[in-house]
Amino acid sequence: MKPSEIRAKGEKELEKSLLEKKGELFAFRLQHGMGQLTKTTGLKNTRRDIARIMTIAREKTLHLNVTTPVETPVVAKKVATTKKEKPKIKTGKTKKGE
């Protein structure tokens, strides 16, 4: 379920769809516990749908307007530079035999 579809619903419809999704989640959990669930993605997607519905319902109760996406600033990419050699530091120690 897309967030735009959820935002188009009213508060009563959100409560109804939340109850439906919770029922689906119960059925998925029951099937999973009995070993009959073959596709576990339905379980994950249902949990996410419940979270989306609850989030949008909370936005509506707080009267938040989240219909327009926030623009992210464009970050300049780093240009690859040539590898600089580290300067050699003389410590005064000499190698054996020199």
C-alpha positions as CSV (number, residue, x, y, z in Angstrom):
1,M,0.0,0.0,0.0
2,K,1.5,3.3,-1.1
3,P,1.6,6.3,1.3
4,S,-0.3,8.4,-1.2
5,E,-3.2,5.9,-1.1
6,I,-3.2,6.0,2.7
7,R,-3.2,9.8,2.9
8,A,-6.2,9.9,0.6
9,K,-8.3,8.0,3.2
10,G,-10.2,9.6,6.0
11,E,-9.7,8.8,9.7
12,K,-12.5,6.2,9.9
13,E,-11.2,4.4,6.8
14,L,-7.7,4.4,8.3
15,E,-9.0,2.7,11.4
16,K,-10.8,0.2,9.3
17,S,-7.8,-0.6,7.2
18,L,-5.6,-0.8,10.3
19,L,-7.9,-3.4,11.8
20,E,-7.9,-5.4,8.5
21,K,-4.1,-5.3,8.4
22,K,-3.8,-6.4,12.0
23,G,-6.1,-9.3,11.2
24,E,-3.9,-10.2,8.2
25,L,-0.9,-10.1,10.5
26,F,-2.5,-12.4,13.0
27,A,-3.3,-14.9,10.2
28,F,0.3,-14.7,8.9
29,R,1.7,-15.3,12.3
30,L,-0.6,-18.2,12.9
31,Q,0.4,-19.8,9.6
32,H,4.1,-19.1,10.3
33,G,3.9,-20.7,13.7
34,M,2.2,-23.8,12.2
35,G,4.8,-24.0,9.4
36,Q,2.3,-23.5,6.7
37,L,3.5,-20.1,5.5
38,T,5.5,-20.4,2.3
39,K,6.1,-16.7,1.4
40,T,7.3,-14.7,4.4
41,T,7.3,-11.5,2.5
42,G,3.6,-11.1,3.2
43,L,4.4,-11.0,6.9
44,K,7.0,-8.3,6.4
45,N,4.9,-6.2,4.0
46,T,1.9,-6.3,6.4
47,R,4.0,-5.1,9.3
48,R,5.2,-2.2,7.2
49,D,1.7,-1.4,6.0
50,I,0.6,-1.2,9.6
51,A,3.5,1.1,10.5
52,R,2.6,3.3,7.5
53,I,-1.0,3.5,8.4
54,M,-0.2,4.4,12.0
55,T,2.3,7.0,11.0
56,I,-0.1,8.8,8.6
57,A,-2.9,8.6,11.2
58,R,-0.6,10.3,13.7
59,E,0.3,12.9,11.1
60,K,-3.4,13.6,10.6
61,T,-4.0,14.0,14.3
62,L,-1.1,16.4,14.7
63,H,-2.4,18.2,11.5
64,L,1.0,17.9,9.8
65,N,1.0,18.6,6.0
66,V,3.4,16.0,4.5
67,T,2.1,15.9,1.0
68,T,5.1,17.6,-0.6
69,P,8.5,15.7,-0.6
70,V,11.4,17.5,0.9
71,E,14.1,18.4,-1.6
72,T,17.6,17.2,-0.8
73,P,20.5,19.5,-1.5
74,V,22.8,18.4,-4.3
75,V,26.3,17.5,-3.0
76,A,29.3,18.0,-5.2
77,K,31.2,14.9,-5.9
78,K,34.8,14.6,-5.0
79,V,37.2,14.5,-7.9
80,A,39.8,11.8,-7.9
81,T,43.3,13.2,-7.3
82,T,46.6,11.7,-7.9
83,K,48.2,10.0,-5.0
84,K,50.9,12.2,-3.3
85,E,54.0,10.6,-2.0
86,K,54.7,11.0,1.7
87,P,57.9,12.9,2.4
88,K,60.7,10.6,3.7
89,I,61.8,11.5,7.2
90,K,65.4,10.9,8.2
91,T,65.7,9.7,11.7
92,G,69.5,9.6,11.9
93,K,69.6,5.8,12.2
94,T,71.5,4.0,9.6
95,K,71.0,0.5,8.2
96,K,73.4,-2.2,9.1
97,G,76.3,-2.4,6.7
98,E,76.2,1.2,5.6
